[in-house]
Amino acid sequence: MSSVGELLRSVRKQRKMTQDQLSKGIVNRSYISQIEKNLVQPSFKTMTQLSKRLDIDVSIFYGETELVVLSISEIKNLIRTSKQQLQLNQAYSIKNSVKKLIELPLDQLNKLSVSEKCDYYYSISLYYFLDKKYDESLKYTEKGLDISKQNHSDVHHTEFLIQISKCYIQKNQYHDALRYLNEAHNLIVSSQLSNLLKIEVLLNMGICHGRIGEYYSSIRLCNEANHINELSNSTHKSGELFMTLGICYKKINDLKASKKYYEKANSFFTLFNNTFNKAGTLVNLGIIYREMNNASKSLEYLYTAKTNFEELNDTYQIWNCKIEIFKSTLLEDKFTINNVEEEFRSLITYLPNAFINLKTDLYITMLTCYLSHEKYEEALNLINNTDNFSEKDLYFAKIYFNLGLIDKSSYFFNKYHSENSK
């Protein structure tokens, strides 16, 4: 085990703190230097004060908790294993490992090869991406991109271009994402890089096209990626490809094809233990079966998805499942309007205010229920007693149209279209 002085110096360097900054108000700078050189044995009180400033537990210096000062070989192994685990979506389980990489002193980072530096930045960027901190992810990805470009490392260069595009997709900046994906595609073709990289580029292009409403283009791109997989006897990104195809076929109202691809996606996510994507696929299968008027099958999938999201402690998705379950329950037509109103009030009371789009969805579901039962007065009361939501004027127009008040209906239709065309 390292000495107190060696450990103190290592932690101070990791915290990017000078001896002056560490010593200020506790001891003089030269005393810190003497500790680090093992020339003096500091008191427990002094080490407690220094530990507090370094934001670590004092027991680290006295053997109760071991602080590992990593060697270069250990750092290289940590980078390699972190990248592998992060690619398997295991961000939470290696949080402490990534923290060690983030705090790696510059002098140790400079001892790595170009390839190892690229993997270092890629691992940290991927960790932040999985943690949904997309700006942080971009920061590290761009650092890695600069290194890969300067050193003509085409594979790493392509990986970073793809990673940047994925961040932009999450930030809803689809045209920026496509710019980086096109650059990655050109690099793959010109440098004859692996089919696996091409599949990932085509998948993310498909996602972008789907998000901007170009569903047939998205289907074509995903099918091209699937064809490469078949020729290569590979299943790379198959789950995500099938999921994207399921989304696009649903958008063009081909429910039979959508169901087929969602079921294929579910098989892959189950096989590879990808709980989040599996649960998302189950939600979509639940919605498709509801649209096919199969309430019991819909509820079966939705309850399973809710259980999966509860295991992940994903509050937003749990509430999304609750609302989808509410919609499918309405399809069964077992309940009186009073029962439905009671369930609606229960949901809307406890639904977190931050989930604005889910609240809107819930209001629309209840309004649609009122309209289907010709409960126009109740529908008007609901709208008048809710916060503003984007569909409010549209539902005023529908209600007044059904009541035969055409002038009022036209006014709200025009108001709705005027607001939504800005």
C-alpha positions in Angstrom: 0.0 0.0 0.0 1.2 3.5 -0.8 2.4 5.9 1.9 0.4 8.8 3.3 2.7 11.2 1.4 2.3 9.4 -1.9 -1.5 9.1 -1.5 -1.8 12.8 -0.6 0.2 13.8 -3.7 -1.9 11.5 -6.0 -5.2 12.8 -4.7 -4.1 16.4 -4.9 -3.0 16.0 -8.5 -6.3 14.3 -9.4 -8.1 17.2 -7.9 -5.9 19.6 -9.9 -5.0 21.4 -6.7 -1.6 23.1 -6.0 0.2 22.7 -2.7 -0.6 26.4 -1.9 -4.4 25.8 -2.5 -4.4 22.6 -0.3 -2.4 24.2 2.6 -4.1 27.5 2.8 -5.5 28.1 6.3 -4.4 24.7 7.5 -0.6 24.5 7.4 2.1 26.2 5.3 2.9 25.1 1.7 6.3 23.7 2.6 4.7 21.4 5.2 2.6 19.8 2.4 5.8 19.3 0.4 7.4 17.6 3.4 4.4 15.3 3.9 4.4 14.3 0.2 8.1 13.5 0.4 7.6 11.4 3.5 9.9 13.7 5.6 7.3 14.3 8.3 4.4 12.4 9.9 1.3 14.7 10.0 -1.1 14.6 12.9 -4.5 13.0 12.5 -6.1 16.4 13.0 -4.1 17.9 10.1 -4.9 15.0 7.8 -8.6 15.3 8.7 -8.6 19.0 7.6 -6.7 18.2 4.4 -9.1 15.3 3.6 -12.1 17.6 4.0 -10.6 20.1 1.5 -9.8 17.2 -0.9 -13.4 16.0 -0.4 -12.4 12.5 0.6 -12.6 10.4 3.7 -9.6 10.6 6.0 -9.6 6.8 6.5 -8.1 6.5 3.0 -4.8 7.6 4.4 -4.8 5.1 7.3 -5.6 1.9 5.5 -9.3 1.6 6.5 -10.2 2.2 2.8 -7.6 1.6 0.2 -7.0 4.2 -2.5 -5.5 2.6 -5.5 -2.9 4.6 -7.4 -3.2 3.2 -10.8 -0.2 2.1 -12.9 -0.2 2.7 -16.6 -1.0 -1.0 -17.3 -4.0 -0.7 -14.9 -5.2 2.4 -16.6 -5.0 0.7 -20.0 -7.0 -2.2 -18.8 -9.5 0.1 -17.1 -10.1 1.9 -20.4 -10.5 -1.3 -22.3 -13.0 -2.9 -19.9 -14.9 0.3 -19.4 -15.5 0.7 -23.1 -16.7 -2.9 -23.5 -19.1 -2.6 -20.5 -20.4 0.8 -21.6 -21.2 -0.6 -25.1 -23.3 -3.2 -23.3 -25.2 -0.4 -21.5 -23.7 -1.1 -18.1 -23.1 2.5 -17.1 -24.3 2.3 -13.5 -22.3 -0.8 -12.6 -19.0 0.8 -13.6 -19.6 4.3 -12.3 -16.6 4.3 -10.0 -14.3 3.0 -12.8 -15.3 5.8 -15.1 -14.8 8.3 -12.2 -11.2 7.2 -12.0 -10.8 7.8 -15.7 -12.3 11.3 -15.5 -9.9 12.2 -12.7 -6.9 10.8 -14.5 -3.9 13.2 -14.1 -2.7 14.7 -17.4 0.8 13.3 -17.0 -0.7 9.7 -17.0 -3.0 10.5 -19.9 0.0 11.7 -22.0 1.7 8.3 -21.6 -1.1 6.6 -23.5 -0.9 5.8 -27.2 -3.2 7.5 -29.7 -5.6 4.5 -29.8 -5.7 4.4 -26.0 -6.4 8.1 -25.8 -9.2 7.7 -28.3 -10.7 4.9 -26.3 -10.3 6.9 -23.1 -12.3 9.9 -24.5 -14.9 7.5 -26.2 -15.5 5.7 -22.9 -16.2 8.9 -20.9 -18.3 10.4 -23.7 -20.4 7.2 -23.8 -20.8 7.2 -20.1 -22.2 10.7 -20.1 -24.4 9.8 -23.0 -25.9 6.8 -21.2 -26.4 9.2 -18.2 -28.3 11.5 -20.5 -25.8 14.3 -20.1 -25.4 15.0 -23.8 -23.4 18.3 -23.6 -20.8 16.6 -21.4 -20.8 13.7 -23.8 -20.2 16.1 -26.7 -17.3 17.8 -24.9 -15.3 14.5 -24.6 -16.4 13.2 -28.0 -15.0 16.3 -29.7 -11.7 16.0 -27.8 -11.4 12.4 -29.1 -12.4 13.5 -32.6 -9.6 16.0 -32.7 -7.0 13.4 -31.7 -8.3 10.8 -34.2 -8.3 13.4 -37.1 -4.8 14.6 -36.3 -3.5 11.1 -36.2 -5.5 9.8 -39.2 -7.1 7.1 -37.1 -10.1 6.4 -39.4 -11.9 3.8 -37.2 -11.8 6.1 -34.1 -12.7 9.1 -36.3 -15.8 7.3 -37.5 -16.8 6.2 -34.0 -16.6 9.7 -32.7 -18.6 11.1 -35.7 -21.4 8.5 -34.9 -21.3 9.4 -31.2 -21.6 13.1 -31.9 -24.6 12.4 -34.2 -26.3 10.3 -31.5 -25.9 13.3 -29.1 -27.5 15.6 -31.6 -30.4 13.1 -32.1 -31.1 13.2 -28.4 -31.0 17.0 -28.5 -33.5 16.9 -31.4 -31.0 18.5 -33.8 -31.5 16.0 -36.6 -30.0 17.9 -39.5 -26.8 18.4 -37.5 -26.8 14.7 -36.7 -27.2 13.8 -40.4 -24.3 16.1 -41.3 -21.9 14.1 -39.1 -23.5 10.8 -40.3 -22.9 11.7 -43.9 -19.3 12.5 -43.1 -18.9 9.1 -41.3 -20.5 7.3 -44.2 -18.1 8.9 -46.7 -15.1 8.0 -44.5 -16.3 4.3 -44.2 -16.6 4.1 -48.0 -13.3 5.8 -48.8 -11.3 3.9 -46.1 -13.2 0.6 -46.6 -14.0 0.3 -43.0 -16.0 -2.5 -41.4 -19.6 -3.3 -42.2 -20.5 -2.9 -38.4 -19.7 0.8 -38.6 -21.8 1.1 -41.7 -24.7 -0.6 -40.1 -24.5 1.9 -37.2 -24.4 4.8 -39.5 -27.4 3.6 -41.5 -29.4 2.9 -38.3 -28.8 6.4 -37.0 -29.6 7.9 -40.4 -32.8 5.9 -40.3 -33.6 7.2 -36.8 -33.1 10.8 -38.0 -35.3 10.4 -41.1 -38.0 8.8 -39.0 -37.9 11.7 -36.5 -38.4 14.3 -39.2 -41.3 12.3 -40.7 -39.5 10.7 -43.7 -40.7 7.2 -42.8 -40.2 5.5 -46.1 -36.6 6.8 -46.3 -36.1 5.5 -42.7 -37.4 2.1 -43.7 -35.1 1.9 -46.7 -32.0 2.8 -44.7 -32.9 0.2 -41.9 -33.6 -2.5 -44.5 -30.2 -1.7 -46.1 -28.5 -2.2 -42.7 -30.4 -5.4 -42.2 -29.3 -6.6 -45.6 -25.6 -6.0 -44.7 -26.2 -7.9 -41.4 -27.6 -10.9 -43.4 -24.7 -10.9 -45.9 -22.2 -10.6 -43.0 -24.0 -13.3 -40.9 -24.2 -10.7 -38.2 -26.9 -9.4 -35.8 -25.2 -6.0 -35.1 -27.8 -3.5 -33.8 -30.6 -5.8 -35.0 -32.8 -4.9 -32.0 -32.6 -1.2 -32.6 -33.1 -1.7 -36.4 -36.2 -3.7 -35.9 -37.5 -1.2 -33.3 -37.0 1.7 -35.7 -38.8 -0.3 -38.5 -41.7 -1.0 -36.0 -42.0 2.7 -35.3 -42.0 3.7 -39.0 -44.5 1.1 -40.1 -46.8 2.2 -37.3 -46.5 5.8 -38.5 -47.6 4.8 -42.0 -50.5 2.7 -40.4 -49.2 -0.7 -41.4 -49.9 -2.3 -38.0 -49.3 -5.9 -39.2 -45.7 -5.0 -40.3 -45.2 -2.9 -37.2 -46.2 -5.7 -34.9 -43.9 -8.1 -36.7 -40.8 -5.9 -36.3 -41.6 -5.0 -32.7 -41.9 -8.7 -31.9 -38.5 -9.3 -33.5 -37.0 -6.4 -31.6 -38.4 -7.8 -28.3 -36.8 -11.1 -29.0 -33.3 -9.5 -29.4 -33.7 -7.2 -26.4 -34.8 -10.2 -24.3 -31.9 -12.3 -25.5 -29.3 -9.6 -24.7 -31.0 -8.5 -21.4 -31.6 -4.9 -22.6 -34.4 -4.2 -20.1 -35.0 -0.5 -21.1 -35.4 -1.2 -24.8 -37.4 -4.3 -24.1 -39.8 -2.4 -22.0 -40.2 0.3 -24.6 -40.9 -2.3 -27.2 -43.6 -3.9 -25.0 -45.3 -0.5 -24.6 -45.4 -0.1 -28.4 -46.8 -3.7 -28.8 -49.4 -2.8 -26.2 -50.4 0.3 -28.2 -50.5 -1.7 -31.5 -52.8 -4.4 -30.0 -55.1 -1.6 -28.6 -55.3 -0.2 -32.1 -56.2 -3.7 -33.3 -59.0 -3.7 -30.7 -57.4 -6.4 -28.6 -57.6 -4.9 -25.1 -56.6 -8.0 -23.2 -53.4 -8.5 -25.2 -52.6 -4.8 -25.0 -52.9 -4.8 -21.2 -50.8 -7.9 -20.9 -47.9 -6.2 -22.7 -48.4 -2.8 -20.9 -48.4 -4.3 -17.4 -45.2 -6.3 -18.2 -43.6 -3.1 -19.5 -44.6 -1.2 -16.3 -43.0 -3.9 -14.2 -39.8 -3.6 -16.2 -39.7 0.1 -15.8 -40.3 -0.2 -12.1 -37.2 -2.5 -11.9 -35.3 0.3 -13.6 -36.9 3.0 -11.3 -37.8 5.1 -14.4 -40.5 7.3 -13.0 -41.4 8.9 -16.4 -41.9 5.6 -18.2 -43.8 4.2 -15.3 -46.3 7.0 -15.6 -46.4 6.6 -19.4 -47.4 3.0 -18.8 -50.1 3.9 -16.4 -51.7 6.3 -18.9 -51.4 3.7 -21.7 -53.0 1.1 -19.4 -55.8 3.7 -18.7 -56.4 4.0 -22.5 -56.5 0.2 -23.0 -58.9 -0.2 -20.1 -61.3 2.2 -21.8 -61.3 -0.1 -24.8 -62.7 -3.0 -22.7 -65.8 -0.8 -22.1 -66.5 -2.5 -18.8 -66.8 0.6 -16.8 -69.3 3.4 -16.3 -68.3 7.0 -17.1 -68.2 7.6 -13.3 -65.6 4.8 -12.9 -63.6 6.4 -15.7 -63.7 9.8 -14.2 -62.6 8.5 -10.8 -59.6 6.8 -12.4 -58.8 9.9 -14.4 -58.9 12.1 -11.2 -56.6 9.6 -9.4 -54.0 9.8 -12.3 -54.1 13.5 -12.8 -53.8 14.2 -9.1 -50.5 12.3 -8.6 -49.0 12.8 -12.1 -45.9 14.9 -11.6 -46.2 18.5 -13.1 -42.9 18.1 -14.8 -44.4 15.5 -17.2 -46.3 18.1 -19.3 -46.7 15.9 -22.4 -48.1 13.0 -20.3 -50.6 15.4 -18.7 -51.7 16.6 -22.1 -52.1 13.0 -23.3 -54.2 12.2 -20.2 -56.5 15.2 -20.8 -56.9 14.3 -24.4 -57.8 10.7 -23.5 -60.5 11.9 -21.0 -61.9 14.5 -23.5 -62.1 11.8 -26.2 -63.9 9.6 -23.8 -66.4 12.4 -23.0 -67.0 13.1 -26.8 -67.6 9.4 -27.5 -70.2 9.3 -24.8 -71.7 12.7 -26.0 -70.9 14.3 -22.6 -70.2 17.7 -24.0 -70.9 19.7 -20.9 -68.5 17.6 -18.9 -65.9 18.0 -21.6 -66.3 21.8 -21.6 -65.9 21.8 -17.8 -62.8 19.7 -18.0 -61.1 22.1 -20.5 -62.2 25.2 -18.5 -60.7 23.7 -15.3 -57.4 22.6 -16.7 -54.1 24.4 -17.4 -53.3 25.4 -20.9 -52.3 22.6 -23.2 -51.6 22.6 -26.9 -54.8 20.8 -28.0 -57.2 23.0 -26.0 -58.6 25.1 -28.8 -58.9 22.1 -31.1 -61.2 20.3 -28.5 -63.2 23.5 -28.0 -63.8 23.4 -31.8 -64.8 19.7 -31.8 -67.2 20.1 -28.9 -69.0 23.2 -30.4 -69.2 21.5 -33.7 -71.0 18.5 -32.1 -73.3 21.0 -30.3 -74.1 22.5 -33.7 -72.5 25.9 -32.8 -70.7 26.3 -36.1 -69.5 29.9 -35.6 -67.9 29.1 -32.3 -66.4 25.9 -33.7 -64.9 27.8 -36.7 -63.5 30.5 -34.4 -61.6 27.9 -32.3 -60.5 25.9 -35.4 -59.0 29.0 -36.9 -57.4 30.0 -33.6 -55.9 26.5 -33.2 -54.4 26.4 -36.7 -53.1 30.0 -36.4 -51.3 29.2 -33.2 -49.8 25.9 -34.6 -48.7 27.3 -37.9 -46.3 29.9 -36.3 
